[in-house]
Amino acid sequence: MVVYGRLDTDRSTRLGLSVSRKVGGAVTRNRIRRRLSEAFRPLGGALPNGANVIIVARPRIVEQSYHNMEVELAGLIDKLAGALAKESK
């Protein structure tokens, strides 16, 4: 998966998810969206207020367990939080 982020100080933290048809059928894509949004929920507090985050799921995500998805997303959010902290200074 890929994570993009940008600061928008006028708003609260928002999450956008992109899961293309290459990932699978509608049922699979919706399951991935639900898992990603649930995995992001506890991690959102690590980001500065006003962060806009977009997560792009790649086809390989279907093979991952939920735990591995959480671990990978946590690492990406940590990197993004550092980059956004530098941007806000």
Backbone atoms as SQL, in Angstrom:
CREATE TABLE atoms (id INTEGER PRIMARY KEY, chain TEXT, resi INTEGER, resn TEXT, atom TEXT, x REAL, y REAL, z REAL);
INSERT INTO atoms VALUES
  (1, 'A', 1, 'MET', 'N', 0.834, -1.177, 0.000),
  (2, 'A', 1, 'MET', 'CA', 0.000, 0.000, 0.000),
  (3, 'A', 1, 'MET', 'C', 0.878, 1.239, 0.000),
  (4, 'A', 2, 'VAL', 'N', 0.293, 2.345, -0.408),
  (5, 'A', 2, 'VAL', 'CA', 0.989, 3.622, -0.469),
  (6, 'A', 2, 'VAL', 'C', 0.179, 4.621, 0.334),
  (7, 'A', 3, 'VAL', 'N', 0.849, 5.501, 1.074),
  (8, 'A', 3, 'VAL', 'CA', 0.169, 6.507, 1.887),
  (9, 'A', 3, 'VAL', 'C', 0.661, 7.886, 1.478),
  (10, 'A', 4, 'TYR', 'N', -0.281, 8.764, 1.186),
  (11, 'A', 4, 'TYR', 'CA', 0.017, 10.160, 0.876),
  (12, 'A', 4, 'TYR', 'C', -0.605, 11.027, 1.958),
  (13, 'A', 5, 'GLY', 'N', 0.014, 12.173, 2.239),
  (14, 'A', 5, 'GLY', 'CA', -0.540, 13.048, 3.255),
  (15, 'A', 5, 'GLY', 'C', -0.203, 14.497, 2.997),
  (16, 'A', 6, 'ARG', 'N', -1.050, 15.343, 3.527),
  (17, 'A', 6, 'ARG', 'CA', -0.869, 16.783, 3.385),
  (18, 'A', 6, 'ARG', 'C', -1.577, 17.472, 4.546),
  (19, 'A', 7, 'LEU', 'N', -1.040, 18.590, 4.983),
  (20, 'A', 7, 'LEU', 'CA', -1.658, 19.340, 6.074),
  (21, 'A', 7, 'LEU', 'C', -2.640, 20.364, 5.538),
  (22, 'A', 8, 'ASP', 'N', -3.775, 20.461, 6.217),
  (23, 'A', 8, 'ASP', 'CA', -4.784, 21.471, 5.938),
  (24, 'A', 8, 'ASP', 'C', -5.268, 21.938, 7.305),
  (25, 'A', 9, 'THR', 'N', -4.707, 23.020, 7.798),
  (26, 'A', 9, 'THR', 'CA', -4.928, 23.426, 9.183),
  (27, 'A', 9, 'THR', 'C', -6.354, 23.849, 9.484),
  (28, 'A', 10, 'ASP', 'N', -7.160, 24.087, 8.474),
  (29, 'A', 10, 'ASP', 'CA', -8.536, 24.529, 8.715),
  (30, 'A', 10, 'ASP', 'C', -9.493, 23.378, 9.008),
  (31, 'A', 11, 'ARG', 'N', -9.028, 22.159, 8.918),
  (32, 'A', 11, 'ARG', 'CA', -9.906, 21.002, 9.075),
  (33, 'A', 11, 'ARG', 'C', -9.325, 20.021, 10.091),
  (34, 'A', 12, 'SER', 'N', -10.141, 19.037, 10.442),
  (35, 'A', 12, 'SER', 'CA', -9.647, 17.955, 11.284),
  (36, 'A', 12, 'SER', 'C', -9.028, 16.878, 10.382),
  (37, 'A', 13, 'THR', 'N', -8.431, 15.876, 10.973),
  (38, 'A', 13, 'THR', 'CA', -7.790, 14.811, 10.207),
  (39, 'A', 13, 'THR', 'C', -8.839, 14.032, 9.413),
  (40, 'A', 14, 'ARG', 'N', -8.544, 13.805, 8.128),
  (41, 'A', 14, 'ARG', 'CA', -9.464, 13.075, 7.260),
  (42, 'A', 14, 'ARG', 'C', -8.731, 11.920, 6.586),
  (43, 'A', 15, 'LEU', 'N', -9.483, 10.895, 6.239),
  (44, 'A', 15, 'LEU', 'CA', -8.929, 9.707, 5.599),
  (45, 'A', 15, 'LEU', 'C', -9.641, 9.460, 4.281),
  (46, 'A', 16, 'GLY', 'N', -8.853, 9.201, 3.241),
  (47, 'A', 16, 'GLY', 'CA', -9.392, 8.809, 1.944),
  (48, 'A', 16, 'GLY', 'C', -8.803, 7.463, 1.564),
  (49, 'A', 17, 'LEU', 'N', -9.630, 6.597, 1.016),
  (50, 'A', 17, 'LEU', 'CA', -9.180, 5.260, 0.643),
  (51, 'A', 17, 'LEU', 'C', -9.399, 5.050, -0.846),
  (52, 'A', 18, 'SER', 'N', -8.423, 4.457, -1.502),
  (53, 'A', 18, 'SER', 'CA', -8.524, 4.129, -2.916),
  (54, 'A', 18, 'SER', 'C', -8.180, 2.653, -3.089),
  (55, 'A', 19, 'VAL', 'N', -9.176, 1.891, -3.531),
  (56, 'A', 19, 'VAL', 'CA', -8.996, 0.455, -3.761),
  (57, 'A', 19, 'VAL', 'C', -9.526, 0.181, -5.164),
  (58, 'A', 20, 'SER', 'N', -8.621, -0.081, -6.101),
  (59, 'A', 20, 'SER', 'CA', -9.023, -0.237, -7.500),
  (60, 'A', 20, 'SER', 'C', -9.573, -1.630, -7.788),
  (61, 'A', 21, 'ARG', 'N', -10.125, -1.789, -8.961),
  (62, 'A', 21, 'ARG', 'CA', -10.657, -3.084, -9.391),
  (63, 'A', 21, 'ARG', 'C', -9.580, -4.140, -9.520),
  (64, 'A', 22, 'LYS', 'N', -8.346, -3.722, -9.656),
  (65, 'A', 22, 'LYS', 'CA', -7.242, -4.679, -9.753),
  (66, 'A', 22, 'LYS', 'C', -7.096, -5.495, -8.464),
  (67, 'A', 23, 'VAL', 'N', -7.595, -4.954, -7.366),
  (68, 'A', 23, 'VAL', 'CA', -7.511, -5.643, -6.077),
  (69, 'A', 23, 'VAL', 'C', -8.477, -6.827, -6.052),
  (70, 'A', 24, 'GLY', 'N', -9.636, -6.677, -6.669),
  (71, 'A', 24, 'GLY', 'CA', -10.610, -7.764, -6.676),
  (72, 'A', 24, 'GLY', 'C', -11.999, -7.245, -6.950),
  (73, 'A', 25, 'GLY', 'N', -12.975, -8.099, -6.728),
  (74, 'A', 25, 'GLY', 'CA', -14.372, -7.734, -6.933),
  (75, 'A', 25, 'GLY', 'C', -14.864, -6.770, -5.863),
  (76, 'A', 26, 'ALA', 'N', -16.131, -6.397, -5.970),
  (77, 'A', 26, 'ALA', 'CA', -16.707, -5.401, -5.061),
  (78, 'A', 26, 'ALA', 'C', -16.655, -5.853, -3.606),
  (79, 'A', 27, 'VAL', 'N', -16.944, -7.115, -3.360),
  (80, 'A', 27, 'VAL', 'CA', -16.933, -7.620, -1.987),
  (81, 'A', 27, 'VAL', 'C', -15.526, -7.536, -1.400),
  (82, 'A', 28, 'THR', 'N', -14.535, -7.922, -2.176),
  (83, 'A', 28, 'THR', 'CA', -13.142, -7.869, -1.719),
  (84, 'A', 28, 'THR', 'C', -12.701, -6.438, -1.488),
  (85, 'A', 29, 'ARG', 'N', -13.021, -5.547, -2.409),
  (86, 'A', 29, 'ARG', 'CA', -12.624, -4.136, -2.259),
  (87, 'A', 29, 'ARG', 'C', -13.262, -3.519, -1.028),
  (88, 'A', 30, 'ASN', 'N', -14.525, -3.800, -0.782),
  (89, 'A', 30, 'ASN', 'CA', -15.185, -3.241, 0.398),
  (90, 'A', 30, 'ASN', 'C', -14.603, -3.805, 1.686),
  (91, 'A', 31, 'ARG', 'N', -14.236, -5.086, 1.691),
  (92, 'A', 31, 'ARG', 'CA', -13.606, -5.679, 2.872),
  (93, 'A', 31, 'ARG', 'C', -12.278, -5.001, 3.152),
  (94, 'A', 32, 'ILE', 'N', -11.494, -4.744, 2.098),
  (95, 'A', 32, 'ILE', 'CA', -10.207, -4.070, 2.257),
  (96, 'A', 32, 'ILE', 'C', -10.424, -2.660, 2.793),
  (97, 'A', 33, 'ARG', 'N', -11.417, -1.945, 2.269),
  (98, 'A', 33, 'ARG', 'CA', -11.713, -0.586, 2.768),
  (99, 'A', 33, 'ARG', 'C', -12.063, -0.603, 4.251),
  (100, 'A', 34, 'ARG', 'N', -12.919, -1.537, 4.650),
  (101, 'A', 34, 'ARG', 'CA', -13.304, -1.623, 6.063),
  (102, 'A', 34, 'ARG', 'C', -12.096, -1.943, 6.948),
  (103, 'A', 35, 'ARG', 'N', -11.248, -2.860, 6.499),
  (104, 'A', 35, 'ARG', 'CA', -10.066, -3.217, 7.280),
  (105, 'A', 35, 'ARG', 'C', -9.099, -2.040, 7.392),
  (106, 'A', 36, 'LEU', 'N', -8.888, -1.331, 6.284),
  (107, 'A', 36, 'LEU', 'CA', -7.966, -0.195, 6.322),
  (108, 'A', 36, 'LEU', 'C', -8.490, 0.925, 7.222),
  (109, 'A', 37, 'SER', 'N', -9.777, 1.216, 7.129),
  (110, 'A', 37, 'SER', 'CA', -10.310, 2.297, 7.970),
  (111, 'A', 37, 'SER', 'C', -10.255, 1.907, 9.444),
  (112, 'A', 38, 'GLU', 'N', -10.498, 0.646, 9.758),
  (113, 'A', 38, 'GLU', 'CA', -10.421, 0.193, 11.146),
  (114, 'A', 38, 'GLU', 'C', -8.979, 0.187, 11.644),
  (115, 'A', 39, 'ALA', 'N', -8.028, -0.185, 10.787),
  (116, 'A', 39, 'ALA', 'CA', -6.616, -0.179, 11.179),
  (117, 'A', 39, 'ALA', 'C', -6.110, 1.248, 11.364),
  (118, 'A', 40, 'PHE', 'N', -6.675, 2.201, 10.614),
  (119, 'A', 40, 'PHE', 'CA', -6.240, 3.598, 10.710),
  (120, 'A', 40, 'PHE', 'C', -6.773, 4.279, 11.973),
  (121, 'A', 41, 'ARG', 'N', -7.926, 3.859, 12.445),
  (122, 'A', 41, 'ARG', 'CA', -8.600, 4.538, 13.565),
  (123, 'A', 41, 'ARG', 'C', -7.688, 4.813, 14.757),
  (124, 'A', 42, 'PRO', 'N', -6.966, 3.835, 15.304),
  (125, 'A', 42, 'PRO', 'CA', -6.107, 4.156, 16.462),
  (126, 'A', 42, 'PRO', 'C', -4.840, 4.920, 16.080),
  (127, 'A', 43, 'LEU', 'N', -4.478, 4.926, 14.801),
  (128, 'A', 43, 'LEU', 'CA', -3.237, 5.573, 14.371),
  (129, 'A', 43, 'LEU', 'C', -3.428, 7.054, 14.049),
  (130, 'A', 44, 'GLY', 'N', -4.648, 7.480, 13.848),
  (131, 'A', 44, 'GLY', 'CA', -4.916, 8.864, 13.462),
  (132, 'A', 44, 'GLY', 'C', -4.434, 9.881, 14.478),
  (133, 'A', 45, 'GLY', 'N', -4.373, 9.503, 15.746),
  (134, 'A', 45, 'GLY', 'CA', -3.914, 10.412, 16.784),
  (135, 'A', 45, 'GLY', 'C', -2.441, 10.749, 16.684),
  (136, 'A', 46, 'ALA', 'N', -1.671, 9.933, 15.978),
  (137, 'A', 46, 'ALA', 'CA', -0.233, 10.176, 15.829),
  (138, 'A', 46, 'ALA', 'C', 0.053, 11.285, 14.825),
  (139, 'A', 47, 'LEU', 'N', -0.954, 11.635, 14.029),
  (140, 'A', 47, 'LEU', 'CA', -0.777, 12.663, 13.005),
  (141, 'A', 47, 'LEU', 'C', -1.132, 14.030, 13.558),
  (142, 'A', 48, 'PRO', 'N', -0.519, 15.082, 13.021),
  (143, 'A', 48, 'PRO', 'CA', -0.891, 16.426, 13.463),
  (144, 'A', 48, 'PRO', 'C', -2.329, 16.737, 13.059),
  (145, 'A', 49, 'ASN', 'N', -2.973, 17.604, 13.807),
  (146, 'A', 49, 'ASN', 'CA', -4.350, 17.986, 13.506),
  (147, 'A', 49, 'ASN', 'C', -4.406, 18.653, 12.130),
  (148, 'A', 50, 'GLY', 'N', -5.374, 18.274, 11.335),
  (149, 'A', 50, 'GLY', 'CA', -5.515, 18.849, 10.007),
  (150, 'A', 50, 'GLY', 'C', -4.861, 18.039, 8.914),
  (151, 'A', 51, 'ALA', 'N', -4.420, 16.831, 9.222),
  (152, 'A', 51, 'ALA', 'CA', -3.771, 15.988, 8.215),
  (153, 'A', 51, 'ALA', 'C', -4.821, 15.357, 7.308),
  (154, 'A', 52, 'ASN', 'N', -4.584, 15.409, 6.026),
  (155, 'A', 52, 'ASN', 'CA', -5.398, 14.704, 5.039),
  (156, 'A', 52, 'ASN', 'C', -4.576, 13.512, 4.577),
  (157, 'A', 53, 'VAL', 'N', -5.098, 12.316, 4.764),
  (158, 'A', 53, 'VAL', 'CA', -4.364, 11.093, 4.460),
  (159, 'A', 53, 'VAL', 'C', -5.101, 10.318, 3.381),
  (160, 'A', 54, 'ILE', 'N', -4.370, 9.861, 2.382),
  (161, 'A', 54, 'ILE', 'CA', -4.932, 9.012, 1.343),
  (162, 'A', 54, 'ILE', 'C', -4.141, 7.709, 1.345),
  (163, 'A', 55, 'ILE', 'N', -4.850, 6.604, 1.444),
  (164, 'A', 55, 'ILE', 'CA', -4.232, 5.284, 1.407),
  (165, 'A', 55, 'ILE', 'C', -4.647, 4.621, 0.103),
  (166, 'A', 56, 'VAL', 'N', -3.662, 4.208, -0.673),
  (167, 'A', 56, 'VAL', 'CA', -3.908, 3.525, -1.939),
  (168, 'A', 56, 'VAL', 'C', -3.528, 2.058, -1.742),
  (169, 'A', 57, 'ALA', 'N', -4.522, 1.182, -1.871),
  (170, 'A', 57, 'ALA', 'CA', -4.289, -0.252, -1.695),
  (171, 'A', 57, 'ALA', 'C', -3.796, -0.848, -3.001),
  (172, 'A', 58, 'ARG', 'N', -2.794, -1.669, -2.913),
  (173, 'A', 58, 'ARG', 'CA', -2.247, -2.384, -4.062),
  (174, 'A', 58, 'ARG', 'C', -2.787, -3.818, -4.054),
  (175, 'A', 59, 'PRO', 'N', -2.799, -4.497, -5.199),
  (176, 'A', 59, 'PRO', 'CA', -3.383, -5.846, -5.274),
  (177, 'A', 59, 'PRO', 'C', -2.804, -6.861, -4.292),
  (178, 'A', 60, 'ARG', 'N', -1.565, -6.706, -3.908),
  (179, 'A', 60, 'ARG', 'CA', -0.923, -7.635, -2.973),
  (180, 'A', 60, 'ARG', 'C', -1.580, -7.632, -1.596),
  (181, 'A', 61, 'ILE', 'N', -2.355, -6.610, -1.277),
  (182, 'A', 61, 'ILE', 'CA', -2.952, -6.475, 0.050),
  (183, 'A', 61, 'ILE', 'C', -3.952, -7.591, 0.346),
  (184, 'A', 62, 'VAL', 'N', -4.519, -8.190, -0.694),
  (185, 'A', 62, 'VAL', 'CA', -5.505, -9.260, -0.508),
  (186, 'A', 62, 'VAL', 'C', -4.870, -10.461, 0.189),
  (187, 'A', 63, 'GLU', 'N', -3.592, -10.695, -0.059),
  (188, 'A', 63, 'GLU', 'CA', -2.892, -11.852, 0.498),
  (189, 'A', 63, 'GLU', 'C', -2.457, -11.642, 1.945),
  (190, 'A', 64, 'GLN', 'N', -2.475, -10.398, 2.425),
  (191, 'A', 64, 'GLN', 'CA', -1.981, -10.098, 3.770),
  (192, 'A', 64, 'GLN', 'C', -3.044, -10.383, 4.828),
  (193, 'A', 65, 'SER', 'N', -2.588, -10.767, 6.002),
  (194, 'A', 65, 'SER', 'CA', -3.496, -10.898, 7.130),
  (195, 'A', 65, 'SER', 'C', -3.779, -9.502, 7.691),
  (196, 'A', 66, 'TYR', 'N', -4.803, -9.413, 8.512),
  (197, 'A', 66, 'TYR', 'CA', -5.151, -8.122, 9.101),
  (198, 'A', 66, 'TYR', 'C', -4.015, -7.597, 9.978),
  (199, 'A', 67, 'HIS', 'N', -3.375, -8.484, 10.716),
  (200, 'A', 67, 'HIS', 'CA', -2.270, -8.067, 11.587),
  (201, 'A', 67, 'HIS', 'C', -1.123, -7.469, 10.761),
  (202, 'A', 68, 'ASN', 'N', -0.751, -8.127, 9.670),
  (203, 'A', 68, 'ASN', 'CA', 0.320, -7.599, 8.825),
  (204, 'A', 68, 'ASN', 'C', -0.066, -6.258, 8.212),
  (205, 'A', 69, 'MET', 'N', -1.332, -6.111, 7.854),
  (206, 'A', 69, 'MET', 'CA', -1.817, -4.847, 7.312),
  (207, 'A', 69, 'MET', 'C', -1.688, -3.739, 8.353),
  (208, 'A', 70, 'GLU', 'N', -2.037, -4.044, 9.594),
  (209, 'A', 70, 'GLU', 'CA', -1.922, -3.070, 10.679),
  (210, 'A', 70, 'GLU', 'C', -0.475, -2.644, 10.897),
  (211, 'A', 71, 'VAL', 'N', 0.425, -3.611, 10.913),
  (212, 'A', 71, 'VAL', 'CA', 1.846, -3.327, 11.155),
  (213, 'A', 71, 'VAL', 'C', 2.406, -2.463, 10.034),
  (214, 'A', 72, 'GLU', 'N', 2.102, -2.817, 8.792),
  (215, 'A', 72, 'GLU', 'CA', 2.596, -2.038, 7.653),
  (216, 'A', 72, 'GLU', 'C', 2.026, -0.624, 7.665),
  (217, 'A', 73, 'LEU', 'N', 0.740, -0.505, 7.948),
  (218, 'A', 73, 'LEU', 'CA', 0.110, 0.817, 7.993),
  (219, 'A', 73, 'LEU', 'C', 0.683, 1.661, 9.125),
  (220, 'A', 74, 'ALA', 'N', 0.950, 1.053, 10.266),
  (221, 'A', 74, 'ALA', 'CA', 1.536, 1.793, 11.393),
  (222, 'A', 74, 'ALA', 'C', 2.899, 2.367, 11.020),
  (223, 'A', 75, 'GLY', 'N', 3.718, 1.583, 10.327),
  (224, 'A', 75, 'GLY', 'CA', 5.024, 2.074, 9.889),
  (225, 'A', 75, 'GLY', 'C', 4.895, 3.227, 8.902),
  (226, 'A', 76, 'LEU', 'N', 3.956, 3.105, 7.971),
  (227, 'A', 76, 'LEU', 'CA', 3.764, 4.171, 6.984),
  (228, 'A', 76, 'LEU', 'C', 3.222, 5.444, 7.632),
  (229, 'A', 77, 'ILE', 'N', 2.320, 5.297, 8.600),
  (230, 'A', 77, 'ILE', 'CA', 1.763, 6.468, 9.291),
  (231, 'A', 77, 'ILE', 'C', 2.838, 7.145, 10.126),
  (232, 'A', 78, 'ASP', 'N', 3.736, 6.384, 10.743),
  (233, 'A', 78, 'ASP', 'CA', 4.849, 6.978, 11.504),
  (234, 'A', 78, 'ASP', 'C', 5.734, 7.824, 10.591),
  (235, 'A', 79, 'LYS', 'N', 6.058, 7.292, 9.413),
  (236, 'A', 79, 'LYS', 'CA', 6.857, 8.055, 8.452),
  (237, 'A', 79, 'LYS', 'C', 6.132, 9.319, 8.021),
  (238, 'A', 80, 'LEU', 'N', 4.838, 9.177, 7.754),
  (239, 'A', 80, 'LEU', 'CA', 4.045, 10.328, 7.318),
  (240, 'A', 80, 'LEU', 'C', 3.955, 11.380, 8.424),
  (241, 'A', 81, 'ALA', 'N', 3.801, 10.953, 9.669),
  (242, 'A', 81, 'ALA', 'CA', 3.721, 11.887, 10.783),
  (243, 'A', 81, 'ALA', 'C', 5.009, 12.699, 10.902),
  (244, 'A', 82, 'GLY', 'N', 6.146, 12.041, 10.707),
  (245, 'A', 82, 'GLY', 'CA', 7.417, 12.754, 10.735),
  (246, 'A', 82, 'GLY', 'C', 7.528, 13.760, 9.619),
  (247, 'A', 83, 'ALA', 'N', 7.106, 13.377, 8.422),
  (248, 'A', 83, 'ALA', 'CA', 7.181, 14.279, 7.274),
  (249, 'A', 83, 'ALA', 'C', 6.231, 15.469, 7.451),
  (250, 'A', 84, 'LEU', 'N', 5.034, 15.231, 7.984),
  (251, 'A', 84, 'LEU', 'CA', 4.083, 16.318, 8.184),
  (252, 'A', 84, 'LEU', 'C', 4.527, 17.247, 9.311),
  (253, 'A', 85, 'ALA', 'N', 5.219, 16.694, 10.311),
  (254, 'A', 85, 'ALA', 'CA', 5.729, 17.531, 11.398),
  (255, 'A', 85, 'ALA', 'C', 6.782, 18.487, 10.866),
  (256, 'A', 86, 'LYS', 'N', 7.629, 17.995, 9.947),
  (257, 'A', 86, 'LYS', 'CA', 8.630, 18.865, 9.342),
  (258, 'A', 86, 'LYS', 'C', 7.966, 19.933, 8.480),
  (259, 'A', 87, 'GLU', 'N', 6.911, 19.542, 7.773),
  (260, 'A', 87, 'GLU', 'CA', 6.208, 20.466, 6.882),
  (261, 'A', 87, 'GLU', 'C', 5.536, 21.603, 7.675),
  (262, 'A', 88, 'SER', 'N', 5.048, 21.291, 8.872),
  (263, 'A', 88, 'SER', 'CA', 4.324, 22.289, 9.653),
  (264, 'A', 88, 'SER', 'C', 5.261, 23.321, 10.288),
  (265, 'A', 89, 'LYS', 'N', 6.544, 23.025, 10.354),
  (266, 'A', 89, 'LYS', 'CA', 7.498, 23.957, 10.996),
  (267, 'A', 89, 'LYS', 'C', 7.897, 25.061, 10.071);
